[in-house]
Amino acid sequence: MTQESAAKFDQSRAGEYARQSRIGLAGYDACHELSACMLSAAIGAGHAARVLVVGAGGTAGEIIAAANLEPQWHFVAIDPSEPMLDLARTHIKDAGLSVRVETVLGAVSDIDPDTPFDAAIMIGVLHHLPGDTAKKDILAQISTRLKPGAPLVVAGNYRTYASEPLLMAAWANRWRMHGAADDEVQAKMGRLMQGAEPPPSEDAVFSLLADAGFVSPVRFFASLFWGAWLARRNDIDGRDRG
């Protein structure tokens, strides 16, 4: 995540993140739980693993779900937003998992590539990165820090918001369902339209993954604009040789 993207997640947004995220994404906790289940299925249940978690600030839901499922997993959790990372640290401590989680304030490029990870998770990051170049770069940075064949879970919004008015109307109804007045709903939807740049299609997600050396993506969760996929780093240089 760029510093510009990280700036959106300041102290005020961190404070309301958990509630807002669960309204904005129907199935928020299910996505984190299924991500853990998919990674465990890909690695093999009961095996030790080091897992890189990118954009880990916030509820730490993906870490807590995975750590509870697989007690031999350890995590390096990185985020460029200090308020969001502090929030994650609080949740990790409350869950009794601090000894298994190293937190890093910074970017994926700050992680040593010479000690590759067994798996990676990146949830809710890709659509906050402006343009394909930044999206490709973060996926490539992750790829170079994974062992050959290692799984990656990536999740976030995809499809251009304006292209799906029915889904936008349903998304607005999520906020109404949770007590937001009409003017508040309109303000929220306006910020969503201006504040993110999701990949325009699932094929675009697959293309970004392929360019970074990931193969065989499979979608395992969907909720309105949101999707979650598991793919694998292909081989020693991260490129698909067909």
N, C-alpha and C positions, 0 to 999 in steps of 0.2 A: 504494500500500500504506500502511495506517495505521501509526502508530508502534507500536501494540499488536501488529500483525501482524509488523512488522519485528523486534520484540524476540525473537521466536521464533528468529530467525536470528542468534544470538550467536556469539562466537568458537568455542565448542565445536562448535556445529553446522556452522559454516563449514568447520572442519577436516576433517569427514567427509563433506562435501556431495557431492563428485564420486562416490565409491563408492556411497553410500547412494542417490543419485538414479538411478544406472544399474541398481541392483537394483529399486528401487521402480517405475521406469518401464521396462518392457521396450521397447526401441526408442528409448531416450533420444537417442542420437546421430542415429539416422535421422530423428527428429522435427525436430531442429535443421537437418539437411541438407535435408530436404524443405521446411522453412520458407523457407530461402534460395532453393531452386529455385522455389517458388511465387511469392515476391516478385519474383524476376528475370523470371519469365514474365509477371507482371502489369505490371511497369514496362517491360520490354523489355530483352533481354540487351545488355550493352555500354554502357548509358546511365549517366551520372553521377547520383548520388542522395544525399540526406541522409536518414538513417534514424534514427528515434527508437526506442530500445530501453528498454522499461519493465520494472523488476524485473531488471536486467541482472546483478546480483551472482551469484557462483558460478563456474561453469566458463567463462562467456562463450562457450559453444558456439555459440549462435545468431549471435553477432558474428563469430566466427572462420570459421564455415562460409560466411556471407554475404560476408565480406571476401575470402575465397579464391576464391569464385565470381565476384565482381564487383569488380575492382580499382579502379574509379572511385567506389565507394561510400564515404561517410564516415558516422560514427555519433556520436550523442550517447546515452550509456548512463547511465541514472539508477536509483538504488536508495536506499532509506532506511536500509539496514543497512550500517554502515561495515565490519564484518568481511567481509561478503559482497562488498561492492564492492572491498575490498582484494584479496580472492581473485581476482575478475575481472580486476583490474588486472595481477596477476601473470601470469595466463594470456595476457592481451592482449600484455603485454611479451614473454613467451616466444615468442609467435607472430610477433613483429616488427611489430605493428600499432599501436603506441602513437601514431604520428603521425596515424593515421586515426580515432582514437577519443577523444572527449572524455568523461570520466567526471564525473558530478555526484552528490554525496551529497544526497538530498532527495526531493521528490515531483514528480509531473508538473506540478503547479501552479507549481513553481519555474522551469519552462522558458518562455521568452519566446514567446507565441503569435503575435507579429508577424512571425516568420520561419518560415513553415510548412514542414513536412517533406514529402518525397516518399513516405514509407512509414513504418510503425511495426510493431514486434514486441512482443508481451507474452506470455511463456511462463511458466507455473507461478505465476501471481499471483492470478487471479480467485478460485480456490477458497480462498485464504487470507483473503479479505476477508469480514467478517461482515455478512450481510444484503444485500438488494438495493440499498439506498441507496448503500453504499460501492462496490459493483460498478458501478452506473450512473454514479456520479460519476467513477471513474477512466476509464471508456470515454468519457464526455463530455469529460473533460479532454484525452484523446488526440485525439478528433475535432476539437476546436477548434485543434489544433496541426498538422493535416494539410491539404494542398492538396485542393481538390475532386477527387473521383475517386481519391484516393490509397488504396493497399491497406493493410490491417491484417492481420497474422497474430496470432491469439489462440489460446492453447493452455492446457489445464489439465484437471483432473478435473471431470466432470459426472455427474449422477445421485446420489441419496442413497445413501450407502454401505450402510445397513441394508436398503435395498430390493432389493439384489442379492447374496444370500448365496452364490450360486455364484461370482460374480466375486470376492467377498471371500475365499472359500476358495482360489481360484486365486492371488490376490494373496499370501496367506499362504504358498503354496507357492513363490513366488519367493524368499522369504527362506530357506525350508528348503533350496531348491536351492543356495543360496549359503552353506550351513553353519550357519545359525542354529538353535539348540536350540528346543524347543517353548515353553519359558517366555519366551524372547527374542522368538519370533514373536508370542506372545499380547500381550506388552508393546507391541511395535511396532504391532500392529493396534489395540490400545486407544488408543494415542496418535493414530493416524490418524483414528479415529472421533471423537475429542474435539477434534482440532487443526485442523479445516478445515470449511468450509461450502460445498460445491460447488453450482452451480446444479442444480436437481432433474431437468433433462432437456435434451435438445438444443434443444427448442422454447424453453425458458427462456433458453438462451444466445442464440438468435436474437432473442428479445424484448428482451434487454438490449442487444444490438447495434443493433436497430432504434430503441430509445429514445434511443440516443446518436447517431443519424444515419448508421448503417452499413447497407448494403444488399447483397443477393445473396451471402449467406454460403455457402461450400462447404466441406464437411469433406474433408480430404485425408490425415488420419492418425488412427488409433484404436488404443488398447491398453488393454484392460480398461476402467477408468473414464475413461481419458484420451481427449481429443479435441483436434484442431487444425483450425482453420478459417481461411480467408481471406475477408475482406469488404472492401467499399470505402466510403469516405466519399462520401455521395451527391452533394451539390451545395454551393453557396456558403454556405448556412447549416446544412449537415449534416443536413437533414431530407428524408425521402422524400416527394415530392409525388405519387407514384403515376402 
